[in-house]
């Protein structure tokens, strides 16, 4: 996994950064590789321009701490967190290392015009509600449930992200 200069960008002397696989308002998600555990991961990196803003930095760190505290089959697992100095700006940019989930987002499935049968929709809804129930019992409110933050694995399992 390399960047355009063909030299791996590495975070925390451990995580190689690969291709961009997702983007949100605060961060970008890259395919990554954990060199210590020899596994593919997803790495969410706060945008450099926001990393210097104390409000965004605190919000990103809260997200990382909250997500790392949860362990549920319908919630994307967080493996690690950290920060690395951006050489161009001198700003410490935080990152979250997460489980890489195969499949498609519910948003992409709906955009493709795919018909989702009622029983299948009920199963997806149940998975999301189970994840929310678990997180609420642990004092964490998601605040951004939407089809783009719900992955459906090839086996039909729901994984709530973000």
N, C-alpha and C positions, 0 to 999 in steps of 0.2 A: 504494500500500500504506500504509494508515493504521491508527492505533490508534483506540480508541473516541472520543477527542476530535477525530478527523478531522484531526489534525496528524501528519505522518510522524515516527516515532521514528527517528532516524538514529544509526548507530554509526560511529565513525571518520570522521565527515564524508563518508561515502561510501555506507553500506549502509542502505537503508530497510527497516524491520522490518514485516512483514505478519502474516498470520494464523498461528496456532499450527498446525503440521502433525504434530508428534510430541512425545512426552514420555518421559523416562527417569528413573531414580533420581537422577541428578545434574543434568540439564539439560533444557531445552526446545528444540525445533527449530521455527524459524519460516520461513515463506516470506519471501524477501528480494529486494531489487533492488539491484544494483550500479550506482550512478548514473554511475560513471566509465566502465565498460565496457558499459553498457546491456544487462545480462543478468540474468535471474532466477537466484537462488541459494537455497541452504538455509543458515540461520544457526543454529548451535547455541550457546546461551547458558547458562552455568553459573547455577544457581539462586542468587539473591541471598543467601539465607540460608546457602548453602554457600561463597560467595565469600570470606567472612571467615575461614573455617576453613583454616589453612595446609595441612593434609593433603589436603583436597578440591581446593584451588587447585593444589597441586603435581601431583596426579593428573590434573586437567584439562589442565594445561599439558603434561605428558608425553604425554598422548593427542594433543594438537594437534601437538606436535613430531614424534611418531612417524608420525602419519598424513600429515603434510605431506612427509615424506621418501619416501613411497611413490608410485610411478607405475605402475599396472597396470590393464588394462581391466576387471578384476573387483573393483576396490577403488574406492570413492567418492573422488573427487579432492578435496583440500583446496586452496583458493585463497589463503586469507589467515587470519591470526589477529590478535587485538588484545584490548584491554580498554577499558572505559569506566566512568567513575565513575557510580554510581547516585546520583542527586540526593537521594533520600529517606534513604539510609543513609550516603553518603560512601564506600562500599566500591567498589573497582575490580572490575567484573564482566567476566571474560574471555569471549571468543566465538571461534568457529571458523566461517569462511565456506567452504562446500563446494558441490560440484556438486549441483544439484537433479536427482534421478533420478525420472523418470516410471515408473509401474508400480505394483506391489503388493508388499507384503512376503510372504514365504513363509508367515508366520504367518496373515495374512489369507486367503490362498488355502486353507490347510488348515482354518481355522475355517469357511469357507464350505462345507466338505464336498466341495469339488471333487476329483474323481478325478485323480490325477497318474499318468500311465502310467509304467511302469518306465524306458523310454528317456528320457522327459522328466526324471524324478527323477535318473537317472544324469547327465544334462547339468547339472542344477542342482548336484549333488554335485561334479561335475568343476570347475565354476566356483568353488565355495567352496574346494575343495582347491587349485586353482591360486592363488587369492588367498592362502591360508594358507601355501603353499609359498614364494611370493614374499616374503611378510612375514617368514617364519621365516629365510629366507636373508639378510634384512637385519636380523636380530636383534630382530625385533618379534613378540611373542606376543599374540594377540588377547584371549584370556581370557574372552570372552563370546559365543561363537558360538551362535546360536539362531535359529529361524525369523524372529523379529521383527527381526533384524539382517541379514537377507538380502533384498534387493530383487530382483524379477524385472521387467525392463523389458518394454514391450509387444512387443519383438522376441525376448524370451526370454533376453536377456543377464542374467547374474548380477552383482550389485553388492553386495559386503560393506560394511557400514557399522559405525560405532561403534568 
